[in-house]
Amino acid sequence: TPELIEAADVCLAVSGSVSLELLYHRKPTAIVYRISPTMHWVQKWFRRVRYITLVNLLTTSELFPKPVGKYERGAAADEHVLMPEYLSCDDPSDDLAHDATRWLTDPAERERLVARMTELRDRIAAGGASARAAEYVVRELATDAAGRPAREAA
C-alpha cells in the first residue's frame, strides 16, 4: 500500500482507516463510506460528529456540532475539510469524479490542498511510536509483577 500511495497523484479510499497514511504522504483524497439504506437511516439517530474521517476530525473546530449533518461539497461549514467524505447509500461516483478531476486538472488547487495537508501533518506527527512501543515492551518484560527488575525476582 505505501508504494501505491506514493505513486498516486490523487487517491480514492473506501475507508477512513487509511486517512492518516494518506495525510502523511500528502495525497489529495476523497473517501467513501458506502452503507445500506437501513444503516444510513439508523446512523442519523446515533452519530454525534459531522465527520467520520480522522483527518477531518482533526481539522474541525466544533467536534460535536448541533445539528450534526454530514459533509457537503461546497458548504461553508466544510471549507476546512482536507478529505471530502461521502457517507451514502447512493452512488457517489459523480462527487468522487468531481474531486479527483479538480485535483488533477487544477495545479494551484492541488498545491493549496497539499500545503494544508503538510501543515496538519507537521503539526500532529510526532514519529517514534514504534520505538516507544518497543521500549515499553522491553521495560515490561524486564520487570516482575511487583515492578522489580526480573533478575532480582528470580
N, C-alpha and C positions, 0 to 999 in steps of 0.2 A: 504493500500500500504506500509506504513513503516514496518509493521510486515513481509510482504512478502520479501521486500528488505533485511531486517535484516537477515532473514532465508536463503537467497540465497548465493551460493558461487560465481556465476557469473550471470550477467543479460544480456538479450537481450531486447532492447526497440524499439518501433516503433515511437518514438518521442523524440526530444531533450529537451522537456519541463521538463522532469523528471531528466535531467542530473545533476543538482545541488544537488538534493536529493541523487542520486546515488553517487556523489562525496562525500557528507557528510558522507555516510555510507561506503565509500571506496570500492565500489563493481566494479570489472572489468566488463566493459560493452561495448557491440557493439550496435550501433544504426542504424536503417534502416529508410530511408526516401523513401518510395515507391511512385512513381508518374507515371502518364500516359506518354506514349511515346511523346505525344504532349507537355506536360509540361516539360518533360526532354529536348526537343529541345528548347523550349522557354526560360527556365532558363539559358541556356548558354549565351543568349544575355543580360540578366539583372543582373545576380549575380555578385557581386563585391568582395566577400570574398571566400576563399578556403574552409572554414569550416562553417557548419550551427550550430553545437552543441556548446552551450555557453562554456562548459568546454574546448573544443578545441580552441575556440577563445581566451580564457584566457591564453592558453599556447603558442600561436604563437607570433613571434617577428615581423612578417610582416602581418598586418591586411588586407591590400588591395594589394595583390601581382599582378604582371603582368607577364605572363598571370595568370588568376585565377585558372583554373583547379579544381580538386576535390581530396579528399583523395584517396591514392593508397597504399594498404598494401605493406610494404617493401621499399617504396620510401624514399630516403634520406631526402627529403623535409618534410616528415611526421613522422620522428622519435620521435618528441616531443609529438605527439598526445596521449592523455590518453584514449580516447574512439573512436575506429575505427568507422567511419560513412560511410554508404553506401547509397548515393543518386542515385537511379536507377529506371528504368522502367523494369529491368530484375529481375530475381530471385537471390537474394544474399545469398541463403542458404549455398553454399559452403564456402563463406567468413565467414559467421557467425559461421559455424561449426568449421572452422579452428581456429578462435579466441577463442571460448569457449573451445574447446578441448585443445588448448595450455595452457590456464589459469588453466584448471582442472587437467592436467597431468604433468605440469612443475612447481613445487612449487617455485623454485627460480625465474622463470619469473613472476609468480603471485606476489610474495613478492616484486620484483623490481617495478612492476606497482603500488601495494598498497602503497609503500613508496613514489613514485612520487605523487600519489593522496593525500596522507597525507600532503606532503609538500605544494601542491597547496591549499588544504582545509585550512590548518593552516594559510597560507599567506593571503587568501581572506576572510575567515569567520570572521565576526565582531560580530554576535549574537546580540540579543536585539532588533531586528526590530519590533517585536510585541509590546514590552514595549514602544519603541519610538513612534510608531503609536498611541498607546492608549494615551500617554501623549499629543501628538499633538491634538487629537480629544477632549480631556478634556479641553485643553487650548483654543481651538477654540470655544467650546460650552460655555466657561466661559466668552467670550467677545462679545460685540455687533459689529455692522457693522463698527463703528468708532474706534474699538480697545480698548474700555474701558471695564473694568470688568462689566459683565452683571448685577450685583447687583446695581451698580451705575446708569445704564441706565434706570432701572425700576422706 
